[in-house]
Amino acid sequence: MFQIKKVSLHRLKMTLNHPFSTSFGRVRDKDFYLIEVEDQDGYRGYGEVVAFTIPWYTEETIVTVRHIIEQFLIPQLRDKTFTHPEDLLPIFQSIKRNNMAKAALEGAVWDLYAKRKKQTLSEALGGTRKSVAVGISLGMEENTHDLLNKIDHYVAEGYKRVKIKVKRGKDIQVLSEVRAHFPNLPLMVDANSAYSLADIDHLKQFDQFNLMMIEQPLADDDIMEHASLQRQLKTPICLDESIHSLRDVKLAAELGSCRVINIKAGRVGGLTKAKMIHDYCAEKGLDVWIGGMLDAGVGRAHNIALASLAHVNLPGDIGASSHYWQEDIIEPEVFVIDGMIDLSEAYGIGYEIDWEVVDKYRREIKTFVL
């Protein structure tokens, strides 16, 4: 049993190696919080806020996440005794949505719990793999030539599949050229809700490219219209932004809205809920992979542990640290070898915080003593 005695919020700002463009916007800098929790015995755990500065992925931003964590979630921890991170579920239940805020704090508690149990985070979650297969996610490029060069680079590095972002005017012609150069490449696309059901004839053209899936083609708050679309497409649909809870997954499975689920712990409220979704997908035969949010090292470490679960049967968006950052906030950094990441055997998330790097990019720190 343990109590959380201290919570620290480290606000960092880091610049991506390459700007990342999607149908909803372009990201150059990542402004985020590293969450640090400490218990009565001095064990520390770490989580990461994955929200953006602008509410274009979900309604949350780093400002709203900080507000919810400071004003509502941290006070709920005071004088509480825990035996397991799952104990946070009923405590946080009175706070509606705000899943990224909950996930950042809960992830830190999971790390602390695993360290107390002298387990890796993977073991604490019930993971079965010693290494995980990963793919690479590439944003839109000004010209297809640059995109092809990037794909060639990451294929040479052994990534198990490539995901490219698409929208109207940056889809069919781009895919035609990609397929001409890489006819057998495991390839998927991510639309980030760039289309509507009125685009059905246009979307049917995607079937010719033998894609692994098309991710979130329709509105982020829609599940029903995705069912109508999936009935008319051969290409599997993957739901991302539409999935905020296990209930959403159950509805999608019942309606036949998709054949694949992208699990992001931040989007669904934490590792506990992510694992529940994983287990349900295994039961229902829905394919599963772990998505990324341009994470720094701590968020990436959580994703690696989640990807070690048995039914995560497709490569996730968990690229090497060097793909995203000149220097990461963990040591050692995450390395990809032949499209695989080996899980660390160190307790908790498996990586140490590189405090020199944190100090370099930190803009602010605020600590709460409980």
C-alpha positions, 0 to 999 in steps of 0.5 A: 500500500502507498500514498502519493505525497508529492506531485511535480509538474515540469513544463518543457518545450522541445523542437521536433527534428522535422515539422509534422503536418496533418489535415488539422495543422502543423506541429513544429514545437511540442509544449508539454508537461512531465509529471512526477509523483513521489510516495511516502517511501521515496519511490518516484513515477513519471507520466507525460501530458500528450495534449497539444497547445491547440485543441485540434486533436481533442478538446484538451490543451496543455493549459486545460490539462494543467488546470484539471490536474492542479484543481481537481485531480491532485486534490483527489489524491490527498490522504488516499491509500492505494494498492494498485493504479486501478484504484484511481478509476473510481476516484477520478470518475466524478471528473468528466472526460479530460482523459489526457489529464487523467492519463498523465497522472495515472501513468506516473502512478503506474510507473511508481507502482511497478517500481515498488513491485520491482517489475517492469511496467510491461510486467505490471500491465501483463505484457508478454513480449520482450520486443515490439514491432514498430512502424513510422508515421510521416506527415504531409510533404510539400512534394511527393519526392521528399515523401518518397525519400523519407519512406526509402530512408525508414524502409532501409532502417527496417520499420515494419510499416509506414503511415502517411497523412492524407487529405483531399488533394494530398491522397490519390495521386500521392498514394499512386506514386508511393505504390509505384515506388513501393509496391509491397510496402505495408502501408496505411493512411491517416486522414484525421477526419479529413473526409465526409460520407459525401466523399464515398466515391472518392474514398472507394479509390483507396481500395486499389492501393492494398492498404493495411487500413485507413485511419479515422476518415470521417468525423471524430465524433462519429461512429455510425457513419463509419459503419456505413462507410466500412460496409462500402470499403474493402480497406479496413477502417481504423478508429482513432479520435472517435474512441474515448472509452471502452463503451465507444469500442463496444458501439463500434464493434456492434455497428461494424464501424471498423476492423482496427482500433488505435489505442492511445492511453492519453485519449482513453484516460490512462493505461488501465482503460487502455488495457480494458480496451485491449482485452475487449478487442482480443475477445471480439477479434478487432486488430489493435495497435498503439498510436503515438502523439509526438511523445517525448521519452516518458510517453514513448516508454509507456507506449512501448510497455502497452505495445507488449500486450499479447493482442497488440498485433500490428506495429505501432507509432513508436519510432526511435527518439532520434526520429523526433528529437535532437536529444530526448528526456530519457536515458538511454534513448529509444532505439529501433533496430530492424523495426523492433524495440527491445523492452528494457529490463529495468523496473518501471518505465525502464528508462532514467530521466535525463535531468540535464536535458529536462533542465535545458528545456524546462520552462517552469516547475510547480510542486504540490505537497500532499 
